[in-house]
Amino acid sequence: MIEEKFDAIVIGAGMAGNAAALTMAKRGLKVLQLERGEYPGSKNVQGAILYADMLEKIVPDFREEAPLERHIVEQRFWMMNDSSHVGLQYRSDDFNEEKPNRYTIVRAQFDKWFSKEVQKAGAVVLCETTVIELVQDPQGKVLGVRTDRKGGEVHADVVVLAEGVNGLLGSRAGLRERPAPENVALAVKEMHFLPRETIEARFNLNGDEGVVIEAAGTISKGMTGVGFIYTNKESISIGLGCLVSDLKKSGQTPYGLLEAFKRHPSVVPLLEGSEVKEYAAHLIPEGGYNAIPQLYGDGWVVVGDAAQLNNAVHREGSNLAMTSGRIAGEAIFQIKSRKDPFTAENLKLYKKMLDDSFVIKDLKKYKDMPALLHTSSKNFFLTYPELIAKAMQTYVRVDGVPKIDKEKATVKSFKSARSLAGLVGDAFRFARAWR
Ligand SMILES: Cc1cc2nc3c(=O)[nH]c(=O)nc-3n(C[C@H](O)[C@H](O)[C@H](O)COP(=O)(O)OP(=O)(O)OC[C@H]3O[C@@H](n4cnc5c(N)ncnc54)[C@H](O)[C@@H]3O)c2cc1C
């Protein structure tokens, strides 16, 4: 056993773990961070959009050194059928601000930089070290961790579980259940490399400007799922994810869906001539508020994806991870400063502070996220995209058919596929689930 006792041990060097470790180390706490990957970020997957506001609260001047790709000036939403897409596009020069709001990043590079900040602040960071189990006393109080290193038991006043959505430690120790298949999506992602001038010409970009595309429709074959295309400096990230329970039922494979997405006529010209260099698959917690487990106990707190803190509707995860990590670090510092013990009663402060933040306020809007995402999903992901695409084609095609006949044909096609009353009903059900 390592004799030295730490104030805090952080398990995992992803967004949540780095935020927690940095917050505590900056305030002078003795922190040990353990990461199973070869280096921080080697195991981590994200689209990836970084939300600046949440990082700025941890590293105010991060723009000076963090490896950022492009700041996002344009957001496109595509509703797709098999041969077309209907789009909504928002582009604003306001996003070319001095301190841009969102950036694309590459996690393998970003996490390495974030971890260097943690080390500069004084934390001890050990990579290639897997925590195998939590060390608990007979009453369940967490005393430390056991790692796969020789003599690798280490003790601390408090353990921060930042082990991500796949983390087994919390469930093995009986602190939370493993996420149910209807509460997690499985996403796959590829990185397609192209010269930066090609990317800028294809997406109408100047310098470091970037575009993100979120796509839904027949690409998910009637399952609840979304595709994405994000521009980096010299690569394009493309991916797609669906709920695990839906994939299981349908027998579809995520990589099969991604292949079809890449072959879509709207996507082919964007990727043409690119070289695929990276491929990754990862789970995303999408259970919403009701799926959040117990967040603290005697000697432990859980943060980030491991705590199911992910807002699937708004495509936000890393910012909730960073914020929960930061807040956990601040709560631990307050308790330590008062020289109070790390009992569940005292660590309740973390939950209280998190409840007051956007993290829980936003997730409370989506109490039962799977129910919301499944509201008439066949209609929203198959029938309506087909009907809307057909209506658009009828509208824009100039072929001598009188406009009044076109309007009648469009109304008829909506009626024949699904009554207008049904459509209103779906919209109503969706709005009710949203509340
Ligand atoms: C395809 C995809 C696209 C996404 N896109 C976006 C996006 O664009 N924007 C956004 O904000 N979010 C996005 N997300 C979500 C985002 O990636 C996560 O919310 C975020 O990474 C969670 O951070 P975390 O620190 O909780 O977990 P992770 O980043 O997963 O980090 C967990 C860390 O713990 C380590 N670990 C696990 N177990 C152990 C152990 N026993 N011992 C030691 N170390 C361990 C892992 O190796 C890992 O480094 C996306 C997710 C996916 C899968």
Ligand as a Chemical Component Dictionary entry (heavy atoms), coordinates in Angstrom:
data_LIG
# 
_chem_comp.id                   LIG 
_chem_comp.type                 NON-POLYMER 
_chem_comp.pdbx_formal_charge   0 
_chem_comp.three_letter_code    LIG 
# 
loop_
_chem_comp_atom.comp_id 
_chem_comp_atom.atom_id 
_chem_comp_atom.alt_atom_id 
_chem_comp_atom.type_symbol 
_chem_comp_atom.charge 
_chem_comp_atom.model_Cartn_x 
_chem_comp_atom.model_Cartn_y 
_chem_comp_atom.model_Cartn_z 
_chem_comp_atom.pdbx_ordinal 
LIG C1  C1  C 0 -19.876 10.317 -30.203 1  
LIG C2  C2  C 0 -20.017 11.294 -29.072 2  
LIG C3  C3  C 0 -20.174 12.640 -29.365 3  
LIG C4  C4  C 0 -20.299 13.573 -28.331 4  
LIG N1  N1  N 0 -20.359 14.890 -28.647 5  
LIG C5  C5  C 0 -20.371 15.815 -27.676 6  
LIG C6  C6  C 0 -20.261 17.186 -28.004 7  
LIG O1  O1  O 0 -20.121 17.557 -29.175 8  
LIG N2  N2  N 0 -20.269 18.097 -26.989 9  
LIG C7  C7  C 0 -20.365 17.703 -25.685 10 
LIG O2  O2  O 0 -20.354 18.573 -24.805 11 
LIG N3  N3  N 0 -20.439 16.393 -25.340 12 
LIG C8  C8  C 0 -20.435 15.448 -26.293 13 
LIG N4  N4  N 0 -20.427 14.116 -25.967 14 
LIG C9  C9  C 0 -20.490 13.751 -24.530 15 
LIG C10 C10 C 0 -19.133 13.930 -23.855 16 
LIG O3  O3  O 0 -18.139 13.235 -24.568 17 
LIG C11 C11 C 0 -19.194 13.398 -22.421 18 
LIG O4  O4  O 0 -20.294 13.964 -21.750 19 
LIG C12 C12 C 0 -17.917 13.710 -21.645 20 
LIG O5  O5  O 0 -16.797 13.150 -22.269 21 
LIG C13 C13 C 0 -18.035 13.158 -20.215 22 
LIG O6  O6  O 0 -16.838 13.397 -19.511 23 
LIG P1  P1  P 0 -16.440 12.463 -18.285 24 
LIG O7  O7  O 0 -15.180 13.030 -17.741 25 
LIG O8  O8  O 0 -17.597 12.298 -17.377 26 
LIG O9  O9  O 0 -16.174 11.035 -18.926 27 
LIG P2  P2  P 0 -15.028 10.590 -19.940 28 
LIG O10 O10 O 0 -14.606 11.717 -20.796 29 
LIG O11 O11 O 0 -15.532 9.342  -20.573 30 
LIG O12 O12 O 0 -13.785 10.243 -18.991 31 
LIG C14 C14 C 0 -13.768 9.130  -18.123 32 
LIG C15 C15 C 0 -12.318 8.766  -17.874 33 
LIG O13 O13 O 0 -12.221 7.795  -16.829 34 
LIG C16 C16 C 0 -11.251 6.825  -17.189 35 
LIG N5  N5  N 0 -11.570 5.617  -16.413 36 
LIG C17 C17 C 0 -12.694 4.861  -16.463 37 
LIG N6  N6  N 0 -12.625 3.837  -15.589 38 
LIG C18 C18 C 0 -11.431 3.937  -14.973 39 
LIG C19 C19 C 0 -10.783 3.169  -13.967 40 
LIG N7  N7  N 0 -11.373 2.117  -13.413 41 
LIG N8  N8  N 0 -9.545  3.549  -13.551 42 
LIG C20 C20 C 0 -8.940  4.649  -14.096 43 
LIG N9  N9  N 0 -9.502  5.408  -15.049 44 
LIG C21 C21 C 0 -10.740 5.073  -15.480 45 
LIG C22 C22 C 0 -11.421 6.683  -18.691 46 
LIG O14 O14 O 0 -10.291 6.111  -19.322 47 
LIG C23 C23 C 0 -11.659 8.133  -19.104 48 
LIG O15 O15 O 0 -10.464 8.806  -19.382 49 
LIG C24 C24 C 0 -20.307 13.153 -26.971 50 
LIG C25 C25 C 0 -20.163 11.797 -26.670 51 
LIG C26 C26 C 0 -19.994 10.868 -27.713 52 
LIG C27 C27 C 0 -19.802 9.426  -27.360 53 
# 
loop_
_chem_comp_bond.comp_id 
_chem_comp_bond.atom_id_1 
_chem_comp_bond.atom_id_2 
_chem_comp_bond.value_order 
_chem_comp_bond.pdbx_ordinal 
LIG C1  C2  SING 1  
LIG C2  C3  SING 2  
LIG C2  C26 DOUB 3  
LIG C3  C4  DOUB 4  
LIG C4  N1  SING 5  
LIG C4  C24 SING 6  
LIG N1  C5  DOUB 7  
LIG C5  C6  SING 8  
LIG C5  C8  SING 9  
LIG C6  O1  DOUB 10 
LIG C6  N2  SING 11 
LIG N2  C7  SING 12 
LIG C7  O2  DOUB 13 
LIG C7  N3  SING 14 
LIG N3  C8  DOUB 15 
LIG C8  N4  SING 16 
LIG N4  C9  SING 17 
LIG N4  C24 SING 18 
LIG C9  C10 SING 19 
LIG C10 O3  SING 20 
LIG C10 C11 SING 21 
LIG C11 O4  SING 22 
LIG C11 C12 SING 23 
LIG C12 O5  SING 24 
LIG C12 C13 SING 25 
LIG C13 O6  SING 26 
LIG O6  P1  SING 27 
LIG P1  O7  DOUB 28 
LIG P1  O8  SING 29 
LIG P1  O9  SING 30 
LIG O9  P2  SING 31 
LIG P2  O10 DOUB 32 
LIG P2  O11 SING 33 
LIG P2  O12 SING 34 
LIG O12 C14 SING 35 
LIG C14 C15 SING 36 
LIG C15 O13 SING 37 
LIG C15 C23 SING 38 
LIG O13 C16 SING 39 
LIG C16 N5  SING 40 
LIG C16 C22 SING 41 
LIG N5  C17 SING 42 
LIG N5  C21 SING 43 
LIG C17 N6  DOUB 44 
LIG N6  C18 SING 45 
LIG C18 C19 SING 46 
LIG C18 C21 DOUB 47 
LIG C19 N7  SING 48 
LIG C19 N8  DOUB 49 
LIG N8  C20 SING 50 
LIG C20 N9  DOUB 51 
LIG N9  C21 SING 52 
LIG C22 O14 SING 53 
LIG C22 C23 SING 54 
LIG C23 O15 SING 55 
LIG C24 C25 DOUB 56 
LIG C25 C26 SING 57 
LIG C26 C27 SING 58 
# 
